[in-house]
Amino acid sequence: MKATTSDRKPSSCARLSGLVTLLVLLAAGSGATAQSPGPPVVVADAREIAADESIRLPGTVVATRVSRLSTAIGGLVKVIAFDLGDRIEAGDTIVELDDSLARHALDQASAAVEEAQAAAAEKARLYNLGQNLTRRGVITKDQLDTRAAEMRMARAVVRRLRADEAAQAELLQRHRIVAPFAGVVASRDTEVGEWVAPGANIVELVADREVAGEVTLPQEFVASVQTGVSITLSFDALGGRRFPAGQIALSPSGDVRTRSFRLRIAPQSDDLGIAPGMSAQAFIAFATEKSVIAIPRDALVRQPDGRAIVWIVGETGESPVVSAREVIPGRAEGDSIRITSGLQAGEKVVVRGNESLQAGQPVRIVGHGS
């Protein structure tokens, strides 16, 4: 049995109705997509900061005090109390010379003083007795004056011999070389049994706990350092950590070949565990009246061609949108980076979610960084 025309019409209408419904759904879905929120981003404000200029200078850790100890007299080395690398406190005896002859000489000087004191006492007794005899007329005034002169001469001999005794005591003391400050024995140039001449180096003592970083400062920065700057020190042996500078010392004369000056910088912290000869770096910041723009480092996006851009968030209509801005980055400091051109203070830059943005794209701000 064949179907009639009236039987086929409802099927055609049903298909038409389904097509219309599909188009309506697609249109609705397209509208929903257009109105859907953009990708989430975190933004931060571009900040204006002081444009302090800074330089980094490589240097070396040096001891602030190094002494090459020598003897003022010649003698035979009898005792060496410390060896290479030993720590010494101020006043410790490092080397002793044979002082036998010096002790004998001191004993002789002391005996001479005792003898002269006895003679001077006798002359004083005779003078006092002569005063009584003069009053009684037993001796004349001239004889009393002679006794007075002999007493003064005897006392002068005592003073001279006491000076000799003090010199011998000092000479005996110089047979001992003592540490003028606390430190470590860096070198030893003699041995027990050797004869040392006056002025010969015996021991080199280094104040290992009194260290500083020494750098070469170019002449154009000398005036700024003298008027006051911010200086920090870092040491490779301590992982590059920075320490604020304490006392600084600038050489009054420079090297005529390099036109530079030696700058010695002592860290504020004591006993950092660094030793002379280690590497050091000085970071010197010079304050200026200029200003620059600083943003978080995460806001900077490097392009394959080497350019640097940031994504700026602006208001267009009801939703914030982003636009790319090419900038010229400067020095990085911690989590921030300076921008020398391309940004103004107060502009909002994207710091999170800036990996795949497109110009003119709406975004959804979910946080504000610093």
C-alpha positions in Angstrom: 0.0 0.0 0.0 1.5 3.4 -1.0 1.6 6.3 1.4 -0.4 9.3 0.5 0.8 12.9 0.3 -0.9 13.8 3.4 1.1 11.1 5.3 4.5 12.6 4.2 3.8 16.2 5.3 4.1 15.7 9.0 7.5 14.1 8.6 8.8 17.1 6.6 7.5 19.6 9.2 9.2 17.7 12.0 12.5 17.9 10.2 12.1 21.6 9.7 11.2 22.1 13.3 14.3 20.2 14.5 16.6 22.3 12.3 15.2 25.5 13.7 15.7 24.2 17.3 19.3 23.3 16.5 20.0 26.8 15.1 18.5 28.4 18.2 20.7 26.3 20.5 23.8 27.1 18.5 23.1 30.8 18.6 22.5 30.6 22.3 25.7 28.8 22.8 27.6 31.3 20.7 26.1 34.1 22.8 27.1 32.4 26.0 30.7 32.0 24.8 30.9 35.7 23.9 29.7 36.6 27.4 31.9 34.1 29.3 34.6 35.7 31.6 38.2 35.8 30.4 41.2 34.0 31.8 42.1 34.8 35.5 45.1 37.1 36.0 46.9 38.7 38.9 48.0 42.3 38.4 50.4 44.7 40.1 50.9 48.4 39.9 54.0 49.9 38.3 55.8 51.8 41.1 58.1 54.9 41.0 61.3 54.4 43.0 64.5 56.4 43.5 66.9 55.7 40.7 70.0 55.0 42.8 73.0 54.1 40.7 75.0 51.2 41.8 78.2 49.4 40.8 79.6 45.9 41.6 83.3 45.7 42.3 85.2 42.4 42.6 87.7 42.2 45.4 89.6 40.0 47.9 89.3 39.4 51.6 92.3 40.9 53.4 93.3 41.0 57.1 93.2 44.5 58.5 96.4 43.8 60.5 99.4 41.8 59.3 102.6 41.9 61.3 106.0 40.4 60.3 107.5 40.1 63.7 111.3 40.4 64.0 113.8 40.7 66.8 115.6 43.9 67.8 118.7 41.9 68.9 120.7 39.1 67.6 120.6 35.7 69.3 120.2 32.0 69.3 116.6 30.7 69.0 115.9 28.6 72.1 112.1 28.1 72.0 109.4 28.4 69.4 106.1 28.1 71.1 103.7 28.1 68.1 103.7 26.5 64.7 102.2 27.4 61.4 98.4 27.9 61.6 98.3 28.0 65.4 96.1 30.7 67.0 97.8 33.2 69.3 96.3 35.6 71.8 97.7 39.1 72.3 100.7 39.0 74.7 101.5 35.3 74.1 105.2 34.5 73.8 106.0 33.2 70.3 109.8 32.9 70.2 112.4 32.9 72.9 116.1 33.6 72.3 118.9 32.3 74.5 119.1 34.9 77.3 121.8 33.5 79.5 124.3 36.3 78.9 121.6 38.9 79.2 120.6 37.6 82.6 124.2 37.7 83.8 124.5 41.3 82.6 121.4 42.2 84.4 122.7 40.6 87.6 125.9 42.6 87.3 123.9 45.8 86.8 121.7 45.1 89.8 124.8 44.5 91.9 126.4 47.7 90.7 123.2 49.6 91.8 123.3 48.1 95.2 127.0 49.0 95.6 126.4 52.6 94.5 123.4 52.9 96.8 125.5 51.9 99.7 128.2 54.4 98.8 125.6 57.1 98.4 124.2 56.3 101.8 127.6 56.6 103.3 128.2 59.9 101.7 124.9 61.2 103.0 125.8 60.0 106.5 129.1 61.9 106.4 127.4 65.0 105.1 124.8 64.9 107.9 127.6 64.4 110.5 129.5 67.3 108.9 126.6 69.6 109.5 126.8 68.9 113.3 130.6 69.3 113.3 130.4 72.6 111.4 128.0 74.0 113.9 130.4 73.0 116.7 133.4 74.4 114.8 135.2 71.1 114.4 135.3 71.4 110.5 135.1 74.3 108.2 132.3 75.3 105.9 134.5 74.4 102.9 134.9 70.9 104.2 131.1 70.6 104.6 130.6 71.7 101.0 133.0 69.0 99.8 131.0 66.4 101.6 127.8 67.7 100.0 129.4 67.5 96.6 130.5 63.9 97.2 127.0 63.0 98.3 125.5 64.5 95.1 128.0 62.7 93.0 127.3 59.4 94.7 123.5 59.8 94.1 124.2 60.6 90.5 126.1 57.4 90.2 123.1 55.5 91.6 120.8 57.1 89.0 123.2 56.2 86.2 123.6 52.6 87.3 119.8 52.3 87.7 119.4 53.4 84.1 122.0 50.8 83.1 120.0 48.2 85.1 116.8 49.2 83.3 118.5 48.9 79.9 119.7 45.5 80.8 116.2 44.5 81.9 114.8 45.7 78.6 117.5 43.9 76.7 116.6 40.7 78.5 112.9 41.3 77.7 113.7 41.6 74.0 114.9 38.0 74.0 111.1 37.2 73.9 109.0 38.0 70.9 105.4 38.4 72.0 102.2 38.7 69.9 101.1 42.4 69.6 97.5 41.3 68.8 95.4 38.1 68.5 95.8 36.2 65.3 97.1 33.2 63.4 100.7 32.3 62.5 100.8 32.6 58.7 104.5 31.8 58.2 107.6 30.9 60.3 111.1 31.7 59.0 113.3 30.3 61.7 113.9 27.1 63.7 115.2 26.2 67.1 119.0 26.4 67.2 119.3 29.0 64.4 121.0 32.4 64.9 118.9 35.3 64.0 120.2 38.8 63.3 118.5 42.0 64.4 115.6 42.9 62.1 115.3 39.5 60.6 111.7 38.3 60.1 110.8 35.5 62.4 107.0 35.0 62.3 104.2 36.5 60.2 101.1 37.1 62.3 97.7 37.7 60.7 94.6 39.0 62.5 92.3 36.5 60.9 89.2 37.7 62.7 89.7 41.3 61.7 89.1 41.1 58.0 87.7 43.3 55.2 86.9 43.3 51.6 89.4 45.2 49.5 88.3 46.4 46.0 89.7 48.8 43.4 87.5 51.9 43.1 87.5 53.8 39.8 88.4 57.5 40.2 84.9 58.8 39.0 83.3 57.3 42.1 85.8 58.6 44.7 83.9 61.8 45.6 80.6 59.9 46.0 82.1 57.4 48.3 83.6 60.1 50.5 80.2 61.9 50.8 78.3 58.8 51.9 76.9 55.8 50.1 75.2 52.5 50.7 77.6 49.6 50.6 77.1 45.9 51.0 79.5 43.0 50.8 79.1 39.5 49.6 81.5 36.5 49.8 81.4 33.5 47.5 82.4 31.3 50.4 79.1 32.2 52.2 76.9 31.6 49.2 76.8 35.2 48.0 74.9 36.5 51.0 75.1 40.2 51.5 76.3 41.9 54.6 76.0 45.6 55.4 79.4 47.5 55.4 80.8 48.9 58.6 83.9 51.0 58.6 85.5 51.9 55.2 88.9 53.2 54.4 89.9 54.8 51.1 93.5 55.1 50.0 94.5 58.8 49.8 96.5 58.2 46.6 95.6 56.2 43.5 97.3 54.1 40.9 98.5 56.4 38.1 98.3 53.6 35.6 94.7 52.5 36.2 93.4 55.8 37.8 91.9 53.8 40.6 92.0 53.8 44.4 92.1 51.0 47.0 88.9 50.8 49.0 88.8 48.6 52.1 85.4 47.7 53.5 84.9 46.0 56.9 81.6 44.1 57.4 79.5 45.0 60.4 79.2 41.3 61.4 82.1 39.8 63.3 83.5 36.2 62.9 81.8 35.4 59.6 84.2 32.5 59.0 85.9 34.1 56.1 89.7 34.1 55.7 92.2 36.4 53.9 92.6 35.4 50.3 88.9 34.5 49.7 86.9 36.3 47.0 84.6 39.2 47.8 82.3 41.6 46.0 81.3 45.1 47.0 77.9 46.6 45.9 78.0 50.4 46.1 74.7 52.3 45.6 74.9 56.0 44.9 71.7 58.0 45.6 70.4 60.4 42.9 67.4 62.7 42.5 66.1 60.7 39.5 63.4 58.1 39.6 62.6 54.9 37.6 59.7 52.5 37.3 59.8 49.2 39.1 57.6 46.1 38.5 57.6 42.5 39.6 60.0 40.4 37.6 57.2 38.0 36.7 55.5 40.7 34.8 58.2 40.8 32.2 57.7 38.5 29.2 60.7 37.8 26.9 59.9 37.4 23.2 61.7 35.0 20.8 63.2 38.0 19.0 64.7 39.3 22.2 62.2 42.0 22.9 60.6 42.4 26.4 56.9 43.2 26.8 54.5 43.5 29.6 50.7 43.1 29.5 48.9 46.2 30.5 45.4 45.9 31.9 43.0 48.6 30.8 39.2 49.2 31.0 37.2 48.9 27.8 33.5 48.7 28.3 32.4 46.5 31.2 35.4 44.1 31.2 39.1 44.8 31.7 41.2 43.9 28.6 44.9 43.5 28.1 47.3 45.1 25.6 51.0 44.3 25.0 53.5 47.0 25.7 57.2 46.8 24.7 59.5 48.0 27.5 63.2 48.4 28.1 64.2 46.5 31.3 67.0 47.7 33.6 68.7 46.3 36.7 67.0 43.5 38.6 66.9 43.6 42.4 65.4 40.7 44.2 61.8 40.1 43.0 61.6 43.4 41.2 63.1 44.8 37.9 63.5 48.3 36.9 62.0 49.6 33.6 63.9 52.4 32.0 61.4 53.1 29.2 57.8 52.1 28.2 55.9 52.3 31.5 54.4 55.0 33.7 53.7 54.8 37.5 50.3 53.5 38.4 49.7 51.4 35.3 48.5 47.8 36.0 50.6 45.0 34.7 49.8 41.2 34.6 52.1 39.2 36.9 50.3 35.8 36.8 48.5 34.3 33.9 50.4 36.3 31.2 51.8 33.2 29.4 49.2 33.1 26.5 47.4 36.4 26.5 46.3 38.1 23.3 45.9 41.8 22.6 42.4 43.0 23.2 41.5 39.9 25.2 39.2 40.4 28.2 40.5 39.1 31.5 39.2 38.4 34.9 41.3 40.0 37.8 41.5 37.5 40.7 44.3 39.1 42.7 46.6 42.2 43.1 50.3 41.7 43.8 52.9 44.1 45.1 
